[in-house]
Amino acid sequence: MGVGAEPELTDALYKSDVPLPEGQPPAPGAQWSETDPPAHEFGLTEFEPVFDAADFLRFGKDIIGQLSHVTNRAGVAWLPAFLGPEYRVHVF
């Protein structure tokens, strides 16, 4: 995927075995229990870069972000390629 390409958001981007929020049924055919995998695991794979701007804050030339249910490592790695050397991206 190039810097300007839009994500495809295919099924390959999502894990089918991550617990859903309480009260929601699992996806058809999904095999999981409430303790496997851990509840803190995010439902994204690294199939393609995705992120939500709400997961990031800008402080001058530093951009601080976090991984989440809508931001993966590939998305974080994509940001410097898009923004260029003027900004520094940090993830905590």
N, CA, C and O atoms as a GROMACS GRO file, in nm:
protein
  368
    1MET      N    1   0.085  -0.117   0.000
    1MET     CA    2   0.000   0.000   0.000
    1MET      C    3   0.089   0.123   0.000
    1MET      O    4   0.176   0.134   0.085
    2GLY      N    5   0.069   0.213  -0.092
    2GLY     CA    6   0.148   0.334  -0.100
    2GLY      C    7   0.106   0.437   0.003
    2GLY      O    8   0.005   0.421   0.072
    3VAL      N    9   0.184   0.543   0.012
    3VAL     CA   10   0.156   0.647   0.112
    3VAL      C   11   0.019   0.709   0.093
    3VAL      O   12  -0.048   0.738   0.192
    4GLY      N   13  -0.024   0.730  -0.030
    4GLY     CA   14  -0.152   0.794  -0.053
    4GLY      C   15  -0.270   0.700  -0.072
    4GLY      O   16  -0.383   0.745  -0.090
    5ALA      N   17  -0.244   0.570  -0.067
    5ALA     CA   18  -0.351   0.472  -0.091
    5ALA      C   19  -0.446   0.464   0.027
    5ALA      O   20  -0.406   0.482   0.142
    6GLU      N   21  -0.571   0.437  -0.002
    6GLU     CA   22  -0.671   0.420   0.103
    6GLU      C   23  -0.674   0.275   0.149
    6GLU      O   24  -0.652   0.185   0.068
    7PRO      N   25  -0.701   0.250   0.279
    7PRO     CA   26  -0.709   0.112   0.326
    7PRO      C   27  -0.826   0.038   0.263
    7PRO      O   28  -0.929   0.097   0.230
    8GLU      N   29  -0.808  -0.093   0.246
    8GLU     CA   30  -0.912  -0.176   0.188
    8GLU      C   31  -1.015  -0.219   0.291
    8GLU      O   32  -1.132  -0.241   0.256
    9LEU      N   33  -0.974  -0.233   0.417
    9LEU     CA   34  -1.061  -0.275   0.526
    9LEU      C   35  -1.128  -0.410   0.499
    9LEU      O   36  -1.248  -0.427   0.523
   10THR      N   37  -1.050  -0.504   0.448
   10THR     CA   38  -1.102  -0.639   0.423
   10THR      C   39  -1.103  -0.719   0.553
   10THR      O   40  -1.053  -0.672   0.656
   11ASP      N   41  -1.159  -0.838   0.550
   11ASP     CA   42  -1.163  -0.924   0.668
   11ASP      C   43  -1.024  -0.958   0.721
   11ASP      O   44  -1.009  -0.989   0.839
   12ALA      N   45  -0.922  -0.953   0.635
   12ALA     CA   46  -0.785  -0.984   0.677
   12ALA      C   47  -0.733  -0.883   0.779
   12ALA      O   48  -0.636  -0.912   0.849
   13LEU      N   49  -0.793  -0.767   0.788
   13LEU     CA   50  -0.750  -0.664   0.884
   13LEU      C   51  -0.796  -0.696   1.026
   13LEU      O   52  -0.741  -0.642   1.122
   14TYR      N   53  -0.896  -0.781   1.041
   14TYR     CA   54  -0.957  -0.804   1.171
   14TYR      C   55  -0.934  -0.946   1.223
   14TYR      O   56  -0.939  -1.042   1.146
   15LYS      N   57  -0.909  -0.957   1.352
   15LYS     CA   58  -0.897  -1.087   1.417
   15LYS      C   59  -1.038  -1.135   1.453
   15LYS      O   60  -1.120  -1.056   1.500
   16SER      N   61  -1.064  -1.262   1.432
   16SER     CA   62  -1.198  -1.312   1.462
   16SER      C   63  -1.208  -1.373   1.601
   16SER      O   64  -1.317  -1.411   1.644
   17ASP      N   65  -1.095  -1.382   1.673
   17ASP     CA   66  -1.096  -1.451   1.802
   17ASP      C   67  -1.077  -1.357   1.921
   17ASP      O   68  -1.042  -1.403   2.030
   18VAL      N   69  -1.099  -1.229   1.904
   18VAL     CA   70  -1.086  -1.133   2.014
   18VAL      C   71  -1.222  -1.112   2.079
   18VAL      O   72  -1.321  -1.091   2.009
   19PRO      N   73  -1.230  -1.119   2.212
   19PRO     CA   74  -1.359  -1.101   2.280
   19PRO      C   75  -1.422  -0.967   2.246
   19PRO      O   76  -1.355  -0.864   2.238
   20LEU      N   77  -1.552  -0.971   2.225
   20LEU     CA   78  -1.628  -0.849   2.200
   20LEU      C   79  -1.670  -0.787   2.333
   20LEU      O   80  -1.667  -0.854   2.436
   21PRO      N   81  -1.708  -0.660   2.331
   21PRO     CA   82  -1.758  -0.598   2.455
   21PRO      C   83  -1.873  -0.680   2.513
   21PRO      O   84  -1.947  -0.746   2.440
   22GLU      N   85  -1.888  -0.674   2.642
   22GLU     CA   86  -1.990  -0.751   2.713
   22GLU      C   87  -2.128  -0.728   2.652
   22GLU      O   88  -2.166  -0.615   2.622
   23GLY      N   89  -2.201  -0.838   2.635
   23GLY     CA   90  -2.337  -0.829   2.584
   23GLY      C   91  -2.348  -0.842   2.434
   23GLY      O   92  -2.460  -0.844   2.382
   24GLN      N   93  -2.235  -0.852   2.361
   24GLN     CA   94  -2.241  -0.868   2.216
   24GLN      C   95  -2.205  -1.011   2.181
   24GLN      O   96  -2.112  -1.068   2.240
   25PRO      N   97  -2.274  -1.071   2.086
   25PRO     CA   98  -2.244  -1.209   2.049
   25PRO      C   99  -2.116  -1.217   1.966
   25PRO      O  100  -2.079  -1.119   1.902
   26PRO      N  101  -2.047  -1.333   1.967
   26PRO     CA  102  -1.928  -1.349   1.883
   26PRO      C  103  -1.968  -1.356   1.736
   26PRO      O  104  -2.083  -1.382   1.702
   27ALA      N  105  -1.871  -1.332   1.650
   27ALA     CA  106  -1.893  -1.345   1.506
   27ALA      C  107  -1.927  -1.490   1.474
   27ALA      O  108  -1.880  -1.580   1.545
   28PRO      N  109  -2.005  -1.516   1.370
   28PRO     CA  110  -2.038  -1.653   1.334
   28PRO      C  111  -1.912  -1.737   1.313
   28PRO      O  112  -1.822  -1.696   1.239
   29GLY      N  113  -1.905  -1.851   1.377
   29GLY     CA  114  -1.791  -1.940   1.362
   29GLY      C  115  -1.670  -1.907   1.448
   29GLY      O  116  -1.573  -1.983   1.446
   30ALA      N  117  -1.672  -1.798   1.522
   30ALA     CA  118  -1.558  -1.761   1.605
   30ALA      C  119  -1.548  -1.856   1.724
   30ALA      O  120  -1.649  -1.894   1.783
   31GLN      N  121  -1.426  -1.893   1.757
   31GLN     CA  122  -1.401  -1.983   1.869
   31GLN      C  123  -1.318  -1.909   1.973
   31GLN      O  124  -1.200  -1.886   1.951
   32TRP      N  125  -1.376  -1.872   2.085
   32TRP     CA  126  -1.302  -1.804   2.190
   32TRP      C  127  -1.376  -1.816   2.321
   32TRP      O  128  -1.496  -1.841   2.325
   33SER      N  129  -1.301  -1.797   2.429
   33SER     CA  130  -1.362  -1.790   2.562
   33SER      C  131  -1.334  -1.652   2.618
   33SER      O  132  -1.259  -1.575   2.557
   34GLU      N  133  -1.391  -1.620   2.731
   34GLU     CA  134  -1.374  -1.486   2.788
   34GLU      C  135  -1.232  -1.461   2.838
   34GLU      O  136  -1.195  -1.346   2.861
   35THR      N  137  -1.153  -1.566   2.857
   35THR     CA  138  -1.016  -1.547   2.906
   35THR      C  139  -0.911  -1.577   2.800
   35THR      O  140  -0.792  -1.564   2.828
   36ASP      N  141  -0.950  -1.618   2.681
   36ASP     CA  142  -0.853  -1.652   2.577
   36ASP      C  143  -0.904  -1.600   2.444
   36ASP      O  144  -1.002  -1.655   2.394
   37PRO      N  145  -0.845  -1.501   2.384
   37PRO     CA  146  -0.725  -1.429   2.426
   37PRO      C  147  -0.755  -1.326   2.534
   37PRO      O  148  -0.871  -1.303   2.567
   38PRO      N  149  -0.651  -1.263   2.589
   38PRO     CA  150  -0.673  -1.164   2.694
   38PRO      C  151  -0.764  -1.051   2.648
   38PRO      O  152  -0.764  -1.014   2.531
   39ALA      N  153  -0.842  -0.997   2.740
   39ALA     CA  154  -0.938  -0.892   2.707
   39ALA      C  155  -0.870  -0.766   2.654
   39ALA      O  156  -0.935  -0.686   2.586
   40HIS      N  157  -0.741  -0.745   2.684
   40HIS     CA  158  -0.673  -0.624   2.639
   40HIS      C  159  -0.622  -0.635   2.496
   40HIS      O  160  -0.570  -0.537   2.442
   41GLU      N  161  -0.636  -0.749   2.433
   41GLU     CA  162  -0.588  -0.765   2.295
   41GLU      C  163  -0.679  -0.686   2.201
   41GLU      O  164  -0.801  -0.686   2.214
   42PHE      N  165  -0.616  -0.619   2.106
   42PHE     CA  166  -0.692  -0.541   2.009
   42PHE      C  167  -0.733  -0.629   1.892
   42PHE      O  168  -0.668  -0.729   1.863
   43GLY      N  169  -0.839  -0.593   1.825
   43GLY     CA  170  -0.897  -0.674   1.719
   43GLY      C  171  -0.839  -0.652   1.580
   43GLY      O  172  -0.892  -0.707   1.483
   44LEU      N  173  -0.732  -0.574   1.568
   44LEU     CA  174  -0.673  -0.549   1.438
   44LEU      C  175  -0.550  -0.636   1.415
   44LEU      O  176  -0.476  -0.665   1.509
   45THR      N  177  -0.529  -0.676   1.291
   45THR     CA  178  -0.404  -0.739   1.250
   45THR      C  179  -0.314  -0.630   1.194
   45THR      O  180  -0.347  -0.512   1.201
   46GLU      N  181  -0.201  -0.668   1.140
   46GLU     CA  182  -0.111  -0.573   1.075
   46GLU      C  183  -0.121  -0.586   0.923
   46GLU      O  184  -0.027  -0.551   0.851
   47PHE      N  185  -0.234  -0.634   0.874
   47PHE     CA  186  -0.253  -0.657   0.731
   47PHE      C  187  -0.229  -0.531   0.649
   47PHE      O  188  -0.169  -0.536   0.542
   48GLU      N  189  -0.276  -0.419   0.699
   48GLU     CA  190  -0.257  -0.290   0.633
   48GLU      C  191  -0.258  -0.181   0.739
   48GLU      O  192  -0.313  -0.201   0.847
   49PRO      N  193  -0.199  -0.065   0.710
   49PRO     CA  194  -0.196   0.041   0.810
   49PRO      C  195  -0.332   0.108   0.827
   49PRO      O  196  -0.396   0.148   0.729
   50VAL      N  197  -0.375   0.121   0.952
   50VAL     CA  198  -0.496   0.196   0.985
   50VAL      C  199  -0.471   0.270   1.116
   50VAL      O  200  -0.397   0.223   1.202
   51PHE      N  201  -0.534   0.386   1.130
   51PHE     CA  202  -0.525   0.460   1.254
   51PHE      C  203  -0.639   0.559   1.262
   51PHE      O  204  -0.702   0.593   1.162
   52ASP      N  205  -0.664   0.605   1.383
   52ASP     CA  206  -0.765   0.707   1.408
   52ASP      C  207  -0.692   0.828   1.464
   52ASP      O  208  -0.613   0.815   1.557
   53ALA      N  209  -0.716   0.944   1.408
   53ALA     CA  210  -0.649   1.066   1.452
   53ALA      C  211  -0.672   1.092   1.601
   53ALA      O  212  -0.589   1.157   1.665
   54ALA      N  213  -0.782   1.043   1.656
   54ALA     CA  214  -0.811   1.065   1.798
   54ALA      C  215  -0.711   0.991   1.888
   54ALA      O  216  -0.706   1.019   2.008
   55ASP      N  217  -0.633   0.899   1.834
   55ASP     CA  218  -0.531   0.828   1.913
   55ASP      C  219  -0.399   0.905   1.918
   55ASP      O  220  -0.301   0.853   1.972
   56PHE      N  221  -0.394   1.025   1.864
   56PHE     CA  222  -0.269   1.101   1.856
   56PHE      C  223  -0.286   1.244   1.905
   56PHE      O  224  -0.392   1.305   1.889
   57LEU      N  225  -0.180   1.295   1.966
   57LEU     CA  226  -0.173   1.435   2.008
   57LEU      C  227  -0.046   1.496   1.951
   57LEU      O  228   0.058   1.429   1.945
   58ARG      N  229  -0.052   1.620   1.909
   58ARG     CA  230   0.066   1.687   1.856
   58ARG      C  231   0.115   1.791   1.956
   58ARG      O  232   0.039   1.874   2.005
   59PHE      N  233   0.244   1.785   1.984
   59PHE     CA  234   0.312   1.883   2.069
   59PHE      C  235   0.429   1.936   1.988
   59PHE      O  236   0.538   1.878   1.990
   60GLY      N  237   0.409   2.046   1.919
   60GLY     CA  238   0.513   2.099   1.833
   60GLY      C  239   0.544   2.001   1.721
   60GLY      O  240   0.456   1.967   1.642
   61LYS      N  241   0.668   1.956   1.713
   61LYS     CA  242   0.709   1.861   1.609
   61LYS      C  243   0.698   1.716   1.654
   61LYS      O  244   0.731   1.625   1.578
   62ASP      N  245   0.654   1.694   1.777
   62ASP     CA  246   0.636   1.559   1.831
   62ASP      C  247   0.489   1.521   1.826
   62ASP      O  248   0.401   1.598   1.866
   63ILE      N  249   0.463   1.401   1.778
   63ILE     CA  250   0.328   1.345   1.774
   63ILE      C  251   0.330   1.220   1.862
   63ILE      O  252   0.407   1.127   1.838
   64ILE      N  253   0.245   1.220   1.963
   64ILE     CA  254   0.239   1.109   2.058
   64ILE      C  255   0.110   1.032   2.034
   64ILE      O  256   0.002   1.091   2.026
   65GLY      N  257   0.122   0.901   2.021
   65GLY     CA  258   0.005   0.819   1.991
   65GLY      C  259  -0.001   0.693   2.075
   65GLY      O  260   0.086   0.665   2.156
   66GLN      N  261  -0.107   0.619   2.051
   66GLN     CA  262  -0.128   0.492   2.121
   66GLN      C  263  -0.189   0.391   2.025
   66GLN      O  264  -0.257   0.427   1.929
   67LEU      N  265  -0.163   0.263   2.052
   67LEU     CA  266  -0.230   0.157   1.979
   67LEU      C  267  -0.369   0.140   2.039
   67LEU      O  268  -0.389   0.166   2.158
   68SER      N  269  -0.465   0.098   1.958
   68SER     CA  270  -0.601   0.084   2.009
   68SER      C  271  -0.679  -0.013   1.920
   68SER      O  272  -0.621  -0.083   1.838
   69HIS      N  273  -0.809  -0.016   1.938
   69HIS     CA  274  -0.895  -0.100   1.855
   69HIS      C  275  -0.906  -0.046   1.713
   69HIS      O  276  -0.958  -0.115   1.625
   70VAL      N  277  -0.858   0.076   1.689
   70VAL     CA  278  -0.866   0.135   1.556
   70VAL      C  279  -0.732   0.182   1.503
   70VAL      O  280  -0.725   0.236   1.392
   71THR      N  281  -0.624   0.163   1.579
   71THR     CA  282  -0.489   0.202   1.537
   71THR      C  283  -0.395   0.084   1.555
   71THR      O  284  -0.382   0.031   1.666
   72ASN      N  285  -0.328   0.042   1.446
   72ASN     CA  286  -0.233  -0.069   1.457
   72ASN      C  287  -0.090  -0.018   1.438
   72ASN      O  288  -0.068   0.098   1.404
   73ARG      N  289   0.008  -0.107   1.459
   73ARG     CA  290   0.150  -0.070   1.444
   73ARG      C  291   0.182  -0.026   1.301
   73ARG      O  292   0.262   0.066   1.280
   74ALA      N  293   0.119  -0.091   1.205
   74ALA     CA  294   0.143  -0.053   1.065
   74ALA      C  295   0.095   0.090   1.039
   74ALA      O  296   0.157   0.163   0.963
   75GLY      N  297  -0.015   0.129   1.102
   75GLY     CA  298  -0.064   0.266   1.088
   75GLY      C  299   0.030   0.367   1.150
   75GLY      O  300   0.053   0.474   1.094
   76VAL      N  301   0.085   0.331   1.266
   76VAL     CA  302   0.182   0.419   1.333
   76VAL      C  303   0.308   0.432   1.247
   76VAL      O  304   0.362   0.542   1.236
   77ALA      N  305   0.355   0.323   1.187
   77ALA     CA  306   0.473   0.327   1.101
   77ALA      C  307   0.447   0.406   0.973
   77ALA      O  308   0.540   0.463   0.916
   78TRP      N  309   0.324   0.410   0.928
   78TRP     CA  310   0.288   0.482   0.806
   78TRP      C  311   0.297   0.634   0.825
   78TRP      O  312   0.332   0.706   0.732
   79LEU      N  313   0.265   0.681   0.944
   79LEU     CA  314   0.261   0.825   0.968
   79LEU      C  315   0.390   0.899   0.932
   79LEU      O  316   0.382   0.999   0.861
   80PRO      N  317   0.509   0.855   0.978
   80PRO     CA  318   0.630   0.928   0.941
   80PRO      C  319   0.654   0.931   0.790
   80PRO      O  320   0.706   1.030   0.738
   81ALA      N  321   0.616   0.825   0.720
   81ALA     CA  322   0.631   0.824   0.574
   81ALA      C  323   0.542   0.930   0.510
   81ALA      O  324   0.580   0.991   0.410
   82PHE      N  325   0.425   0.952   0.567
   82PHE     CA  326   0.333   1.051   0.514
   82PHE      C  327   0.373   1.192   0.555
   82PHE      O  328   0.370   1.284   0.473
   83LEU      N  329   0.412   1.209   0.682
   83LEU     CA  330   0.442   1.341   0.735
   83LEU      C  331   0.581   1.392   0.697
   83LEU      O  332   0.602   1.512   0.686
   84GLY      N  333   0.674   1.301   0.676
   84GLY     CA  334   0.811   1.340   0.643
   84GLY      C  335   0.894   1.364   0.768
   84GLY      O  336   0.846   1.348   0.880
   85PRO      N  337   1.019   1.404   0.749
   85PRO     CA  338   1.114   1.416   0.861
   85PRO      C  339   1.087   1.535   0.954
   85PRO      O  340   1.153   1.548   1.057
   86GLU      N  341   0.993   1.620   0.919
   86GLU     CA  342   0.964   1.737   1.002
   86GLU      C  343   0.904   1.698   1.139
   86GLU      O  344   0.920   1.772   1.236
   87TYR      N  345   0.837   1.583   1.146
   87TYR     CA  346   0.770   1.540   1.268
   87TYR      C  347   0.832   1.412   1.323
   87TYR      O  348   0.886   1.331   1.248
   88ARG      N  349   0.824   1.395   1.453
   88ARG     CA  350   0.868   1.273   1.522
   88ARG      C  351   0.745   1.206   1.582
   88ARG      O  352   0.668   1.269   1.655
   89VAL      N  353   0.726   1.078   1.551
   89VAL     CA  354   0.609   1.003   1.601
   89VAL      C  355   0.654   0.911   1.713
   89VAL      O  356   0.748   0.833   1.696
   90HIS      N  357   0.587   0.919   1.827
   90HIS     CA  358   0.616   0.838   1.945
   90HIS      C  359   0.490   0.761   1.984
   90HIS      O  360   0.380   0.815   1.976
   91VAL      N  361   0.507   0.635   2.024
   91VAL     CA  362   0.392   0.555   2.069
   91VAL      C  363   0.421   0.503   2.208
   91VAL      O  364   0.528   0.450   2.235
   92PHE      N  365   0.324   0.519   2.297
   92PHE     CA  366   0.338   0.472   2.435
   92PHE      C  367   0.228   0.376   2.468
   92PHE      O  368   0.222   0.326   2.580
   0.00000   0.00000   0.00000
